[in-house]
Amino acid sequence: MKYSWHPGCPVPVSGLRLIKMTYWGMDHQPHNGQLVVNASVAGDVVTVFKKLYAGRYPIRRMELVDVYKGSDFDSIEADNTSAFNCRNAEGSSSWSQHAYGLAIDVNTCENPYVYPDGTVSHKKCVKFKDRSRRDPGVIHNGDLVVRSFRAIGWGWGGLWSGAKDYQHFSSNGR
């Protein structure tokens, strides 16, 4: 975690766990991926991704944010599913839930962060602010992804008022 963790992060490296797993790709083939999460939720996260795999939910890519030198923007541009990244929350000076390893972003392009004015920062993802789309990997309220995270008590950013973060799931719902 050369880029995603640094001194001053709210969780020590010893409080994180690397999960290696198989996921279904958008190409309908199994792929190997990795996520780093808080040790306290590692088992629950494995349970979620086992359900997604069994349901053949497609994931574009699952690489550590370190592949993108810790850049959340670049990870999103790559349509990467990721978790731990020691950074502030969007538009805030407070730690993101990602900085604690307690949040996961899934299929970041198909499920963009949409600002209250309707803008999306990633041009290739703009079409996905239309939540009536049924493209592979698009998350909708009540679907397998939302149900699987809800089963472990996590909330979904697609239900927020104001900005919507359709890719975001976290232990505290924020």
C-alpha positions in Angstrom: 0.0 0.0 0.0 2.7 2.3 -1.1 0.3 5.0 -2.3 -3.0 4.4 -0.5 -1.7 4.3 3.1 0.5 6.9 4.8 1.4 8.0 8.3 -1.6 9.8 9.8 -4.2 7.6 8.3 -7.0 6.8 10.7 -6.4 3.1 10.7 -3.0 1.4 11.0 -1.9 -1.1 8.3 -2.3 -3.8 10.9 -6.0 -3.0 11.0 -6.5 -3.7 7.3 -6.8 -7.0 5.4 -6.1 -7.9 1.8 -8.9 -10.0 0.2 -8.1 -11.9 -2.9 -11.1 -13.2 -4.8 -12.6 -14.3 -8.0 -15.2 -12.1 -9.7 -17.3 -12.3 -12.9 -16.0 -9.9 -15.5 -18.0 -8.0 -18.0 -16.7 -10.5 -20.5 -18.7 -13.3 -18.7 -15.4 -14.9 -17.5 -14.0 -15.3 -14.0 -11.1 -13.0 -13.0 -8.9 -12.6 -10.0 -9.2 -9.4 -8.0 -8.1 -7.8 -4.8 -9.6 -5.4 -2.2 -8.1 -4.0 1.0 -10.7 -3.5 3.8 -10.8 -3.0 7.5 -10.1 -6.2 9.4 -13.3 -5.9 11.3 -15.4 -6.2 8.1 -13.3 -8.6 6.0 -15.5 -11.6 6.7 -18.7 -9.7 5.8 -17.2 -8.3 2.6 -16.2 -11.9 1.5 -19.8 -12.9 2.1 -21.1 -10.1 -0.1 -18.7 -10.9 -3.0 -19.5 -14.6 -2.7 -23.2 -13.7 -3.3 -22.3 -11.4 -6.2 -20.1 -14.2 -7.8 -22.9 -16.8 -7.3 -25.3 -14.3 -9.0 -22.8 -13.7 -11.8 -23.0 -9.9 -11.2 -20.5 -8.4 -13.6 -17.5 -6.3 -12.4 -15.3 -4.4 -14.8 -12.1 -4.5 -12.8 -11.0 -5.0 -9.2 -7.5 -3.7 -8.5 -6.0 -2.0 -5.5 -6.0 1.8 -5.7 -2.2 1.6 -5.5 -2.2 0.6 -9.2 -3.4 4.2 -9.7 -0.8 5.6 -7.3 -3.6 6.3 -4.8 -5.6 8.5 -7.3 -9.3 8.0 -6.7 -10.0 10.0 -9.9 -7.8 7.6 -12.0 -9.3 4.5 -10.3 -12.8 5.8 -11.3 -11.6 6.5 -14.8 -10.5 2.9 -15.1 -14.0 1.7 -13.9 -12.3 0.0 -11.0 -14.0 -1.6 -8.0 -12.0 -0.7 -4.9 -12.1 -0.2 -1.2 -9.4 1.2 1.1 -7.8 4.5 0.1 -6.6 7.0 2.8 -8.3 10.1 1.5 -10.9 12.7 2.5 -14.5 12.4 1.5 -15.6 14.1 -1.7 -15.8 17.9 -1.1 -14.9 17.6 2.6 -11.9 17.9 5.0 -13.1 14.9 6.9 -11.9 11.3 6.3 -13.8 9.3 3.8 -15.1 5.9 4.9 -12.6 4.5 2.4 -9.8 5.8 4.7 -11.0 3.4 7.4 -11.4 0.5 5.0 -15.2 0.6 5.6 -16.4 1.5 2.1 -16.4 -0.1 -1.3 -17.0 1.5 -4.7 -18.4 -0.9 -7.3 -18.2 -0.4 -11.0 -17.4 3.2 -10.7 -18.3 4.3 -14.2 -21.6 2.4 -14.5 -22.5 3.8 -11.0 -21.2 7.4 -11.0 -21.0 10.1 -8.3 -23.7 12.6 -9.4 -23.5 16.1 -8.0 -26.7 17.8 -6.9 -26.7 19.8 -10.1 -26.6 16.6 -12.2 -23.0 16.8 -13.3 -20.6 13.8 -13.4 -16.8 14.4 -13.3 -15.9 11.5 -15.6 -17.0 12.1 -19.2 -17.3 8.5 -20.3 -19.5 7.8 -17.3 -22.0 10.7 -17.9 -24.5 8.4 -19.7 -24.9 6.4 -16.5 -26.4 9.2 -14.6 -29.6 8.0 -16.3 -30.6 5.4 -13.8 -33.2 3.8 -16.0 -30.3 2.2 -17.9 -30.1 -1.6 -17.6 -26.5 -2.0 -18.8 -24.4 -4.8 -17.1 -23.0 -3.6 -13.8 -25.5 -0.8 -13.2 -26.8 -0.9 -9.6 -30.5 -0.3 -8.9 -32.3 -0.1 -5.6 -33.3 -3.6 -4.4 -31.0 -5.5 -6.8 -28.5 -8.2 -5.8 -25.7 -5.8 -5.0 -27.9 -3.5 -2.8 -29.5 -6.5 -1.0 -26.1 -8.2 -0.4 -24.6 -5.1 1.2 -27.8 -4.4 3.1 -27.6 -7.9 4.5 -24.4 -7.0 6.3 -25.8 -3.7 7.5 -24.2 -1.4 4.9 -25.8 1.5 3.3 -25.8 2.6 -0.4 -24.9 6.1 -1.7 -27.6 5.8 -4.3 -30.2 6.5 -1.6 -28.6 9.7 -0.4 -30.4 13.0 -0.7 -28.6 15.7 -2.7 -25.5 14.1 -4.3 -25.9 10.5 -5.3 -22.9 8.1 -5.1 -24.3 5.1 -6.9 -21.0 3.2 -6.7 -20.6 3.6 -2.9 -21.4 1.2 -0.1 -20.3 1.8 3.5 -20.7 0.4 7.0 -22.2 3.6 8.2 -24.2 4.5 5.1 -22.1 7.6 4.3 
